[in-house]
Amino acid sequence: MLFTQFAFLSHEAAHRQIFASHTWNDRAARYGGTFLAGISYVWWMNKHTRHHANPNTVGKDPDISFEAISFRPEDAAAKRGIMRVLVRVQGYAFFPMLLLEGANLHWQSIRTYLTGTGIKGRWSEGSVFLARFVLYFGVLLWSLPVGMAFAFLGVQLAVFGFYMGIAFAPNHKGMPIIEEGQKVDFFSRQVLTSRNIHGGRWVEHFMGGLNYQVEHHLFPNMARPNLRAARLVVQQFCADHDVPYTETSLVRSYAIVVQYLNRVGLAARDPFACPLVQQYRA
């Protein structure tokens, strides 16, 4: 849980939300993300920058380009073998699969350091990443028997990945997908593809400020406390201009994610769906 909170702080520093100084934000993001949370700052910045520029946009947003999960019926229909079976129940499988996300985040970071090219500070950051795990494993093996140390590590990775996943999942999953080449203005792109989560200060802390997803995408370098106030301004602006503004509860957002992923997966089951039936289906 603490590692996830460190990741939230690293995310905010990377967005220049914490300090006035670019240098201090960069240092805090690298320290919080790479050394404390064990996630490559370089890898995450590359991925997250592309996401913010084109959320839920086919061919541009890496967050909707997963091997195991499909976010479009076309992608689900292209699955073969065991992946074809998994995609049909992907909504129910999504949250259990998050238990593996912690290990996956570390693995993606390792791949970046080992195979990435043209990465600024690759070896210096990789050294910090390596030092983090040497210290972490050292503490575990020093304080616990070997079997218990690995059990602790397994549980920690599972909780870390699950917490990260359930904090990020409500933000965009189940929101409109923008097809490749479709022209959408900046404001509409950010608002229509984002979902806010209400619930007060505890939700704000639990999600690391990501519950104000609409405002965060419109003003990515705005400090977390100010997003709370900006929400009222953005809501009124959307109401005045008839732009849909989506906000729901945390539990309801999870239900929407499960239903959406299952609907996408099941849409690929019958390749001969009748167009007339599809036209009148709710």
C-alpha positions in Angstrom: 0.0 0.0 0.0 2.9 2.4 0.8 4.7 1.6 -2.4 1.5 2.5 -4.3 1.3 5.8 -2.5 4.9 6.4 -3.4 4.0 5.7 -7.0 1.1 8.3 -6.8 3.5 10.9 -5.5 6.0 10.1 -8.3 3.1 10.5 -10.8 2.3 13.9 -9.4 5.9 15.0 -9.4 6.4 13.8 -13.0 3.4 16.0 -13.9 5.1 19.0 -12.2 2.2 19.1 -9.7 4.4 19.4 -6.5 7.3 21.8 -6.8 7.7 25.1 -8.8 11.1 23.8 -9.8 11.3 21.5 -12.8 14.5 20.0 -11.4 13.0 19.1 -8.0 9.9 17.6 -9.6 12.1 15.5 -11.8 14.2 14.3 -8.8 11.2 13.6 -6.7 9.6 11.6 -9.6 12.7 9.5 -10.1 13.3 8.9 -6.4 9.6 8.1 -5.7 9.1 6.0 -8.8 12.4 4.2 -9.4 13.9 3.9 -5.9 10.8 3.7 -3.7 8.2 2.0 -6.0 10.5 0.1 -8.3 9.1 1.4 -11.6 11.3 2.8 -14.3 10.7 6.6 -14.6 11.8 6.6 -18.2 9.5 3.8 -19.2 6.6 5.2 -17.4 7.1 8.8 -18.7 7.1 7.6 -22.3 4.0 5.5 -21.8 2.1 8.0 -19.7 2.9 11.0 -21.9 1.4 9.2 -25.0 -1.7 8.3 -22.9 -2.3 11.9 -21.8 -1.9 13.3 -25.3 -4.5 10.8 -26.8 -6.6 9.0 -24.1 -8.6 6.1 -25.3 -7.5 6.7 -28.9 -6.8 3.7 -31.1 -3.2 3.4 -32.2 -2.0 6.2 -29.9 -2.9 5.4 -26.3 -0.8 2.5 -25.0 -3.2 2.0 -22.1 -5.8 0.4 -24.5 -3.2 -1.8 -26.2 -2.9 -4.9 -24.0 -2.2 -8.4 -25.1 -4.4 -10.0 -22.4 -7.3 -7.5 -22.4 -9.3 -6.3 -25.3 -11.0 -2.9 -25.3 -12.6 -3.1 -28.7 -14.7 -5.9 -30.3 -12.3 -6.0 -33.3 -9.4 -6.7 -31.0 -11.3 -9.4 -29.1 -12.3 -11.1 -32.4 -8.7 -11.3 -33.4 -7.7 -13.4 -30.4 -6.8 -17.0 -30.9 -6.2 -20.1 -28.7 -6.3 -19.6 -25.0 -6.6 -15.8 -25.4 -9.8 -16.3 -27.3 -11.3 -18.2 -24.3 -10.0 -15.6 -21.8 -11.4 -12.6 -23.7 -14.9 -14.0 -23.3 -14.7 -13.7 -19.5 -12.2 -10.8 -19.4 -14.5 -8.6 -17.3 -14.5 -11.2 -14.5 -10.9 -12.0 -15.0 -9.7 -8.4 -15.0 -9.4 -7.9 -11.3 -7.8 -11.3 -10.5 -5.3 -10.5 -13.3 -4.3 -7.3 -11.5 -2.6 -9.5 -8.9 0.1 -10.1 -11.5 0.4 -6.4 -12.4 3.0 -5.6 -9.8 5.4 -8.1 -11.2 4.6 -6.9 -14.7 5.5 -3.3 -13.9 8.9 -4.4 -12.5 9.5 -6.6 -15.6 8.6 -3.8 -18.0 11.1 -1.6 -16.2 13.8 -4.3 -16.4 13.2 -4.7 -20.2 13.6 -0.9 -20.6 17.0 -1.0 -19.0 18.2 -4.1 -20.8 16.8 -3.5 -24.3 15.9 0.2 -24.5 17.9 2.4 -26.9 18.3 6.1 -26.9 17.1 6.4 -23.3 18.5 9.4 -21.4 20.1 8.4 -18.1 19.4 4.7 -18.8 22.4 3.3 -16.8 22.2 5.8 -13.9 18.5 5.2 -13.4 19.0 1.5 -13.9 21.7 1.5 -11.2 19.2 3.1 -8.7 16.6 0.5 -9.7 19.0 -2.3 -9.1 20.1 -0.8 -5.8 16.5 -0.7 -4.7 15.9 -4.4 -5.2 19.3 -5.4 -3.7 18.4 -3.4 -0.5 14.8 -4.7 -0.5 15.7 -8.4 -0.9 18.6 -7.9 1.6 16.2 -6.7 4.2 13.7 -9.6 3.5 16.4 -12.3 3.6 18.0 -10.8 6.7 14.8 -10.5 8.7 12.8 -13.6 7.5 13.5 -17.3 6.7 14.0 -17.8 3.0 10.6 -19.4 2.4 8.7 -16.7 4.4 10.7 -14.0 2.6 9.6 -15.1 -0.8 6.0 -15.6 0.5 6.1 -12.0 1.7 7.5 -10.8 -1.6 4.7 -12.6 -3.5 2.0 -11.1 -1.3 3.6 -7.6 -1.6 3.8 -7.8 -5.4 0.2 -9.0 -5.6 -1.2 -6.2 -3.3 0.9 -3.6 -5.1 -0.3 -4.5 -8.5 -3.9 -4.9 -7.4 -4.0 -1.5 -5.6 -2.4 0.2 -8.6 -4.9 -1.5 -10.9 -8.0 -0.6 -9.0 -6.8 3.0 -8.6 -6.2 3.4 -12.4 -9.0 1.2 -13.8 -12.0 3.6 -13.1 -10.4 6.5 -15.0 -11.0 5.6 -18.6 -12.1 2.0 -19.0 -15.7 1.8 -20.2 -15.5 5.4 -21.6 -15.8 6.2 -25.3 -13.1 4.9 -27.6 -11.8 7.4 -30.2 -11.0 5.6 -33.5 -7.8 6.2 -35.3 -7.9 9.3 -37.5 -11.1 10.6 -35.9 -10.9 14.4 -35.3 -11.7 15.5 -31.8 -10.8 18.8 -30.1 -8.6 18.8 -27.0 -11.3 19.6 -24.5 -13.8 17.0 -25.8 -11.1 14.4 -26.1 -10.0 14.8 -22.5 -13.5 15.1 -20.9 -15.4 12.5 -22.9 -12.9 9.8 -22.3 -12.4 10.4 -18.6 -14.5 9.5 -15.5 -14.4 11.1 -12.1 -15.1 9.3 -8.9 -16.9 11.0 -6.1 -16.8 9.9 -2.4 -14.9 12.6 -0.5 -11.4 12.9 0.9 -11.0 9.2 1.6 -11.5 8.4 -2.1 -9.1 11.2 -3.0 -6.4 9.7 -0.7 -7.1 6.1 -1.8 -6.8 7.0 -5.5 -3.9 9.4 -5.1 -6.0 12.3 -6.6 -6.8 10.3 -9.7 -10.5 10.5 -8.8 -10.4 14.0 -10.4 -9.5 12.4 -13.7 -11.3 14.9 -15.9 -9.6 17.9 -14.3 -6.3 16.1 -14.2 -6.4 15.6 -18.0 -7.4 19.2 -18.6 -4.8 20.6 -16.3 -2.1 17.9 -15.9 0.3 20.1 -13.9 -2.3 21.4 -11.4 -1.6 20.4 -7.8 -4.0 17.8 -6.3 -5.7 20.2 -3.8 -6.6 22.6 -6.6 -8.2 19.8 -8.7 -11.0 19.6 -6.1 -11.9 23.3 -6.7 -11.4 23.1 -10.5 -14.0 20.3 -10.6 -16.8 22.7 -9.9 -15.7 25.1 -12.6 -15.3 22.3 -15.2 -18.7 20.8 -14.3 -20.4 24.2 -14.8 -18.6 24.8 -18.1 -19.6 21.4 -19.4 -23.2 22.0 -18.3 -23.2 25.4 -20.1 -21.9 23.8 -23.3 -23.8 20.5 -23.2 -20.7 18.4 -22.9 -21.3 15.1 -21.0 -19.4 15.1 -17.7 -19.1 11.6 -16.2 -18.9 11.1 -12.4 -19.9 8.0 -10.4 -19.1 6.1 -7.2 -16.0 3.9 -6.8 -18.0 0.7 -6.5 -20.2 1.6 -9.5 -17.2 2.4 -11.6 -15.9 -1.2 -11.0 -19.2 -2.6 -12.1 -19.1 -0.5 -15.3 -15.5 -1.8 -16.0 -16.6 -5.4 -15.6 -19.7 -5.0 -17.7 -17.9 -3.2 -20.5 -15.0 -5.7 -20.7 -17.4 -8.6 -20.8 -19.5 -6.9 -23.4 -16.5 -6.4 -25.6 -15.4 -9.9 -25.1 -18.8 -11.4 -25.9 -19.2 -9.2 -29.0 -16.5 -11.3 -30.6 -18.3 -14.6 -30.0 -20.6 -14.5 -33.0 -19.0 -13.2 -36.2 -22.4 -13.4 -38.1 -24.3 -11.1 -35.8 -27.4 -9.8 -37.6 -27.1 -6.1 -38.5 -30.9 -5.6 -37.9 -30.7 -7.1 -34.5 -27.7 -5.0 -33.6 -29.5 -1.9 -34.7 -32.3 -2.4 -32.2 -30.2 -3.9 -29.3 -30.0 -1.7 -26.3 
